[in-house]
Amino acid sequence: MNPAPPLSETLARCEALVQGRGASRAELLDPGKLAAVTALPEAAVRTLLRGGEPPADTVNDRVRTRIKTLADAVLERDGTRMSDLAGGISRQLGVSAFWARQVCSGEKVPSVELLHGLVDFFEVEGGEAFFTAPAAEALNRALLPTLAALETAEPTDTAADPLAAVLRGHDDVRALALRQARDLSPERWSVLSATLNALLELDDIESAGETDSEEDR
């Protein structure tokens, strides 16, 4: 198995997709979404995406912070109480509810064995490394699957994609229009395509007229 490329290379490949194939930067490199997926602080994700280094931390710091982040996300998403979450961990891992509450609040660091149990409980990918890996490695691991999928995907077939065909050569609006229009019904696609076509043709005519006027001067 080949080793994973460094984060710097992964980010460079992401930029190439954004620039060369019209991938959505907001979808691929959204700091909030990446923070949620990795259980990293959003500030750390933003720093890494800029090519910087987040503050140094220890393995214990990472474990405590990421478990607490996951626990807080579950509480917010499900509207449940800490006592219920701790009770669920207590039953699944065979530990006391008091210990589970301390772990979820970031006060205690679980043993390797119990950390393995928390991987299953929170259903995270990557095993124990999800909690222990340095921030750059954690972010890199989250980006690679999506990056690989986008790089191997076939380019958009503009013959079967009338909106893409209309917008060819108009990169300033193409990405926004495609992103917003994908779920439209065929009838609405037709209306949108015709409208954009008319507007862009008008813009081309006006641009050509301005060029002719400049040449006449």
Disulfide bonds with the S-S distance in Angstrom:
none
